[in-house]
């Protein structure tokens, strides 16, 4: 009971600390013994580079804690045909320069 109470107090304190704070740009600092081989997420399948790029790019979907498929830039999706899917993109997403995120951007990176 005491551990549950302490955990609840910790969660309440952390939640209260973040309420009302707006997101702001921060500098991402990354330290590792190797170098990222590319900033292109399609260039190679190498663990360190993929870990780094996971902090830079967001996909249409993501994996949850139990490896379930969850929405990310796509709010939902449907299978139109066995080899064709339709993704419904999240509204209001913008790139760092203010350009809106569109279906053309998804096609460009596919």
N, CA and C atoms as a LAMMPS dump frame, in Angstrom:
ITEM: TIMESTEP
0
ITEM: NUMBER OF ATOMS
330
ITEM: BOX BOUNDS ff ff ff
-5.0000000000000000e+02 5.0000000000000000e+02
-5.0000000000000000e+02 5.0000000000000000e+02
-5.0000000000000000e+02 5.0000000000000000e+02
ITEM: ATOMS id mol type element x y z
1 1 1 N 0.825 -1.191 0
2 1 2 C 0 0 0
3 1 3 C 0.871 1.258 0
4 2 1 N 1.923 1.223 0.785
5 2 2 C 2.787 2.389 0.887
6 2 3 C 3.483 2.668 -0.451
7 3 1 N 3.947 1.598 -1.139
8 3 2 C 4.596 1.779 -2.439
9 3 3 C 3.622 2.364 -3.455
10 4 1 N 2.377 1.903 -3.43
11 4 2 C 1.363 2.415 -4.351
12 4 3 C 1.097 3.892 -4.089
13 5 1 N 1.017 4.264 -2.828
14 5 2 C 0.79 5.658 -2.469
15 5 3 C 1.958 6.533 -2.911
16 6 1 N 3.177 6.06 -2.693
17 6 2 C 4.363 6.825 -3.099
18 6 3 C 4.42 6.972 -4.617
19 7 1 N 4.077 5.902 -5.334
20 7 2 C 4.061 5.96 -6.795
21 7 3 C 3.017 6.959 -7.276
22 8 1 N 1.844 6.958 -6.647
23 8 2 C 0.789 7.893 -7.026
24 8 3 C 1.21 9.339 -6.775
25 9 1 N 1.888 9.585 -5.672
26 9 2 C 2.376 10.935 -5.368
27 9 3 C 3.423 11.367 -6.39
28 10 1 N 4.313 10.451 -6.763
29 10 2 C 5.351 10.77 -7.753
30 10 3 C 4.734 11.088 -9.107
31 11 1 N 3.758 10.297 -9.524
32 11 2 C 3.085 10.551 -10.804
33 11 3 C 2.359 11.891 -10.762
34 12 1 N 1.682 12.185 -9.676
35 12 2 C 0.971 13.461 -9.551
36 12 3 C 1.934 14.637 -9.609
37 13 1 N 3.087 14.488 -8.964
38 13 2 C 4.079 15.567 -8.973
39 13 3 C 4.643 15.78 -10.369
40 14 1 N 4.97 14.685 -11.052
41 14 2 C 5.506 14.803 -12.413
42 14 3 C 4.468 15.353 -13.365
43 15 1 N 3.235 14.884 -13.256
44 15 2 C 2.173 15.369 -14.13
45 15 3 C 1.95 16.859 -13.911
46 16 1 N 1.933 17.285 -12.68
47 16 2 C 1.742 18.7 -12.379
48 16 3 C 2.874 19.564 -12.899
49 17 1 N 4.067 18.998 -12.95
50 17 2 C 5.223 19.766 -13.425
51 17 3 C 5.148 20.04 -14.917
52 18 1 N 4.434 19.174 -15.67
53 18 2 C 4.402 19.332 -17.117
54 18 3 C 3.122 19.976 -17.628
55 19 1 N 2.12 20.141 -16.805
56 19 2 C 0.86 20.723 -17.242
57 19 3 C 1.086 22.182 -17.599
58 20 1 N 0.603 22.576 -18.753
59 20 2 C 0.669 23.97 -19.165
60 20 3 C 1.975 24.371 -19.825
61 21 1 N 2.928 23.48 -19.93
62 21 2 C 4.174 23.835 -20.588
63 21 3 C 4.038 23.636 -22.09
64 22 1 N 4.387 24.629 -22.851
65 22 2 C 4.344 24.523 -24.308
66 22 3 C 5.621 23.851 -24.798
67 23 1 N 5.501 23.143 -25.909
68 23 2 C 6.677 22.508 -26.498
69 23 3 C 7.571 23.59 -27.095
70 24 1 N 8.851 23.422 -26.925
71 24 2 C 9.782 24.367 -27.513
72 24 3 C 10.973 23.598 -28.067
73 25 1 N 11.623 24.178 -29.03
74 25 2 C 12.76 23.525 -29.661
75 25 3 C 13.925 23.447 -28.686
76 26 1 N 14.579 22.337 -28.673
77 26 2 C 15.76 22.13 -27.843
78 26 3 C 16.86 21.548 -28.728
79 27 1 N 18.065 21.631 -28.281
80 27 2 C 19.188 21.036 -28.986
81 27 3 C 19.27 19.562 -28.61
82 28 1 N 19.349 18.715 -29.613
83 28 2 C 19.5 17.284 -29.379
84 28 3 C 20.989 16.964 -29.378
85 29 1 N 21.482 16.451 -28.257
86 29 2 C 22.881 16.042 -28.161
87 29 3 C 22.91 14.527 -28.048
88 30 1 N 23.759 13.911 -28.845
89 30 2 C 23.826 12.453 -28.921
90 30 3 C 25.278 12.045 -28.797
91 31 1 N 25.565 11.12 -27.919
92 31 2 C 26.936 10.643 -27.753
93 31 3 C 26.973 9.136 -27.966
94 32 1 N 27.935 8.678 -28.757
95 32 2 C 28.1 7.251 -29.017
96 32 3 C 29.516 7.041 -29.529
97 33 1 N 29.978 5.826 -29.448
98 33 2 C 31.348 5.538 -29.861
99 33 3 C 31.539 5.539 -31.373
100 34 1 N 30.449 5.491 -32.131
101 34 2 C 30.544 5.482 -33.591
102 34 3 C 29.903 6.718 -34.185
103 35 1 N 29.88 6.763 -35.498
104 35 2 C 29.258 7.867 -36.219
105 35 3 C 28.006 7.385 -36.924
106 36 1 N 27.044 8.266 -37.076
107 36 2 C 25.879 7.942 -37.896
108 36 3 C 26.365 7.828 -39.336
109 37 1 N 25.952 6.792 -40.008
110 37 2 C 26.423 6.547 -41.371
111 37 3 C 25.67 7.36 -42.414
112 38 1 N 24.469 7.831 -42.063
113 38 2 C 23.653 8.591 -43.002
114 38 3 C 22.52 9.269 -42.243
115 39 1 N 21.977 10.33 -42.787
116 39 2 C 20.771 10.94 -42.24
117 39 3 C 19.552 10.569 -43.074
118 40 1 N 19.741 9.726 -44.077
119 40 2 C 18.653 9.225 -44.905
120 40 3 C 18.12 7.942 -44.276
121 41 1 N 16.869 7.93 -43.808
122 41 2 C 16.355 6.74 -43.123
123 41 3 C 16.226 5.52 -44.022
124 42 1 N 16.316 5.702 -45.337
125 42 2 C 16.202 4.58 -46.266
126 42 3 C 17.554 4.066 -46.749
127 43 1 N 18.631 4.679 -46.327
128 43 2 C 19.935 4.353 -46.916
129 43 3 C 20.506 3.021 -46.437
130 44 1 N 20.354 2.691 -45.159
131 44 2 C 20.895 1.431 -44.658
132 44 3 C 20.174 1.017 -43.386
133 45 1 N 20.32 -0.241 -43.039
134 45 2 C 19.663 -0.797 -41.86
135 45 3 C 20.735 -1.119 -40.824
136 46 1 N 21.19 -0.108 -40.117
137 46 2 C 22.271 -0.253 -39.148
138 46 3 C 21.759 0.268 -37.804
139 47 1 N 21.926 -0.491 -36.757
140 47 2 C 21.283 -0.252 -35.47
141 47 3 C 21.53 1.145 -34.913
142 48 1 N 22.773 1.58 -34.836
143 48 2 C 23.06 2.889 -34.263
144 48 3 C 22.411 4.006 -35.078
145 49 1 N 22.563 3.943 -36.395
146 49 2 C 21.998 4.986 -37.254
147 49 3 C 20.478 5.018 -37.12
148 50 1 N 19.836 3.861 -37.1
149 50 2 C 18.38 3.821 -36.944
150 50 3 C 17.961 4.384 -35.589
151 51 1 N 18.731 4.118 -34.535
152 51 2 C 18.434 4.681 -33.221
153 51 3 C 18.516 6.198 -33.22
154 52 1 N 19.532 6.725 -33.872
155 52 2 C 19.681 8.177 -33.976
156 52 3 C 18.529 8.776 -34.769
157 53 1 N 18.221 8.187 -35.924
158 53 2 C 17.182 8.732 -36.79
159 53 3 C 15.796 8.628 -36.159
160 54 1 N 15.609 7.68 -35.24
161 54 2 C 14.344 7.58 -34.522
162 54 3 C 14.069 8.804 -33.666
163 55 1 N 15.094 9.571 -33.343
164 55 2 C 14.939 10.81 -32.58
165 55 3 C 14.749 12.023 -33.477
166 56 1 N 14.87 11.825 -34.789
167 56 2 C 14.788 12.938 -35.73
168 56 3 C 13.522 12.861 -36.58
169 57 1 N 13.194 11.659 -37.06
170 57 2 C 12.068 11.468 -37.964
171 57 3 C 10.916 10.77 -37.263
172 58 1 N 9.7 11.037 -37.736
173 58 2 C 8.51 10.348 -37.233
174 58 3 C 7.86 9.634 -38.412
175 59 1 N 7.492 8.388 -38.216
176 59 2 C 6.875 7.6 -39.275
177 59 3 C 5.362 7.714 -39.276
178 60 1 N 4.73 7.023 -40.21
179 60 2 C 3.271 6.99 -40.256
180 60 3 C 2.713 6.211 -39.072
181 61 1 N 3.446 5.181 -38.651
182 61 2 C 3.045 4.376 -37.503
183 61 3 C 4.231 4.247 -36.567
184 62 1 N 3.978 3.732 -35.366
185 62 2 C 5.055 3.479 -34.417
186 62 3 C 4.718 2.208 -33.649
187 63 1 N 5.651 1.721 -32.876
188 63 2 C 5.43 0.538 -32.046
189 63 3 C 5.259 0.955 -30.606
190 64 1 N 4.289 0.34 -29.929
191 64 2 C 4.038 0.594 -28.523
192 64 3 C 4.922 -0.28 -27.651
193 65 1 N 4.778 -0.185 -26.335
194 65 2 C 5.598 -0.954 -25.396
195 65 3 C 5.48 -2.469 -25.574
196 66 1 N 4.332 -2.922 -26.022
197 66 2 C 4.12 -4.353 -26.249
198 66 3 C 4.262 -4.698 -27.731
199 67 1 N 4.912 -3.813 -28.5
200 67 2 C 5.161 -3.955 -29.936
201 67 3 C 3.895 -3.914 -30.784
202 68 1 N 2.803 -3.402 -30.232
203 68 2 C 1.603 -3.234 -31.027
204 68 3 C 1.786 -2.054 -31.968
205 69 1 N 1.103 -2.081 -33.093
206 69 2 C 1.197 -0.992 -34.073
207 69 3 C 0.256 0.126 -33.63
208 70 1 N 0.807 1.332 -33.505
209 70 2 C 0.053 2.491 -33.047
210 70 3 C 0.14 3.607 -34.075
211 71 1 N -0.814 4.526 -34.079
212 71 2 C -0.752 5.664 -35.002
213 71 3 C 0.381 6.623 -34.65
214 72 1 N 0.922 7.263 -35.652
215 72 2 C 1.914 8.322 -35.459
216 72 3 C 1.498 9.482 -36.374
217 73 1 N 2.128 9.625 -37.534
218 73 2 C 1.684 10.658 -38.474
219 73 3 C 0.388 10.253 -39.177
220 74 1 N 0.089 8.971 -39.193
221 74 2 C -1.196 8.492 -39.712
222 74 3 C -2.13 8.274 -38.525
223 75 1 N -3.302 8.894 -38.578
224 75 2 C -4.29 8.71 -37.505
225 75 3 C -4.899 7.319 -37.548
226 76 1 N -5.121 6.825 -38.773
227 76 2 C -5.695 5.503 -38.971
228 76 3 C -5.366 5.048 -40.38
229 77 1 N -5.665 3.788 -40.659
230 77 2 C -5.386 3.224 -41.979
231 77 3 C -6.367 2.112 -42.263
232 78 1 N -6.477 1.798 -43.54
233 78 2 C -7.361 0.716 -43.959
234 78 3 C -6.703 -0.035 -45.109
235 79 1 N -7.009 -1.311 -45.214
236 79 2 C -6.482 -2.122 -46.31
237 79 3 C -7.517 -2.086 -47.43
238 80 1 N -7.162 -1.434 -48.536
239 80 2 C -8.061 -1.29 -49.677
240 80 3 C -8.028 -2.564 -50.518
241 81 1 N -6.825 -3.056 -50.764
242 81 2 C -6.578 -4.305 -51.471
243 81 3 C -5.406 -4.965 -50.767
244 82 1 N -5.132 -6.238 -51.036
245 82 2 C -4.02 -6.888 -50.339
246 82 3 C -2.672 -6.169 -50.484
247 83 1 N -2.476 -5.475 -51.577
248 83 2 C -1.199 -4.776 -51.79
249 83 3 C -1.355 -3.254 -51.771
250 84 1 N -2.502 -2.754 -51.33
251 84 2 C -2.738 -1.304 -51.302
252 84 3 C -3.414 -0.908 -50.002
253 85 1 N -2.784 0.026 -49.285
254 85 2 C -3.327 0.533 -48.03
255 85 3 C -3.63 2.015 -48.194
256 86 1 N -4.592 2.511 -47.436
257 86 2 C -4.915 3.936 -47.426
258 86 3 C -4.671 4.449 -46.009
259 87 1 N -3.788 5.451 -45.906
260 87 2 C -3.476 6.063 -44.622
261 87 3 C -4.182 7.414 -44.528
262 88 1 N -4.781 7.686 -43.389
263 88 2 C -5.424 8.971 -43.123
264 88 3 C -4.46 9.76 -42.235
265 89 1 N -3.921 10.843 -42.797
266 89 2 C -2.842 11.586 -42.139
267 89 3 C -3.37 12.529 -41.065
268 90 1 N -2.546 12.702 -40.039
269 90 2 C -2.848 13.619 -38.94
270 90 3 C -2.881 15.046 -39.484
271 91 1 N -3.857 15.804 -39.065
272 91 2 C -4.008 17.201 -39.51
273 91 3 C -3.125 18.125 -38.674
274 92 1 N -2.733 19.242 -39.275
275 92 2 C -2.009 20.279 -38.55
276 92 3 C -0.53 20.029 -38.345
277 93 1 N 0.033 19.001 -38.982
278 93 2 C 1.462 18.705 -38.834
279 93 3 C 2.253 19.606 -39.775
280 94 1 N 3.316 20.183 -39.26
281 94 2 C 4.177 21.056 -40.066
282 94 3 C 5.63 20.628 -39.916
283 95 1 N 6.39 20.862 -40.964
284 95 2 C 7.822 20.633 -40.911
285 95 3 C 8.484 21.771 -40.128
286 96 1 N 9.77 21.616 -39.826
287 96 2 C 10.481 22.621 -39.036
288 96 3 C 10.467 24.001 -39.683
289 97 1 N 10.305 24.05 -41.007
290 97 2 C 10.296 25.342 -41.694
291 97 3 C 8.889 25.915 -41.855
292 98 1 N 7.873 25.227 -41.323
293 98 2 C 6.501 25.719 -41.389
294 98 3 C 5.672 25.155 -42.52
295 99 1 N 6.29 24.406 -43.445
296 99 2 C 5.528 23.803 -44.538
297 99 3 C 4.597 22.723 -43.993
298 100 1 N 3.39 22.625 -44.543
299 100 2 C 2.462 21.604 -44.066
300 100 3 C 2.88 20.2 -44.529
301 101 1 N 2.569 19.202 -43.727
302 101 2 C 2.807 17.796 -44.062
303 101 3 C 1.635 17.306 -44.904
304 102 1 N 1.927 16.754 -46.1
305 102 2 C 0.881 16.327 -47.022
306 102 3 C 1.144 14.916 -47.521
307 103 1 N 0.174 14.371 -48.248
308 103 2 C 0.319 13.043 -48.852
309 103 3 C 1.474 13.031 -49.858
310 104 1 N 1.743 14.147 -50.517
311 104 2 C 2.874 14.209 -51.451
312 104 3 C 4.196 13.957 -50.742
313 105 1 N 4.318 14.391 -49.498
314 105 2 C 5.536 14.143 -48.723
315 105 3 C 5.699 12.656 -48.434
316 106 1 N 4.597 11.986 -48.164
317 106 2 C 4.647 10.535 -47.921
318 106 3 C 5.065 9.83 -49.206
319 107 1 N 4.478 10.209 -50.337
320 107 2 C 4.84 9.575 -51.613
321 107 3 C 6.306 9.811 -51.96
322 108 1 N 6.82 10.988 -51.645
323 108 2 C 8.219 11.307 -51.945
324 108 3 C 9.165 10.399 -51.182
325 109 1 N 8.815 10.033 -49.956
326 109 2 C 9.719 9.232 -49.128
327 109 3 C 9.446 7.733 -49.227
328 110 1 N 8.441 7.33 -49.983
329 110 2 C 8.12 5.892 -50.083
330 110 3 C 9.095 5.154 -50.977
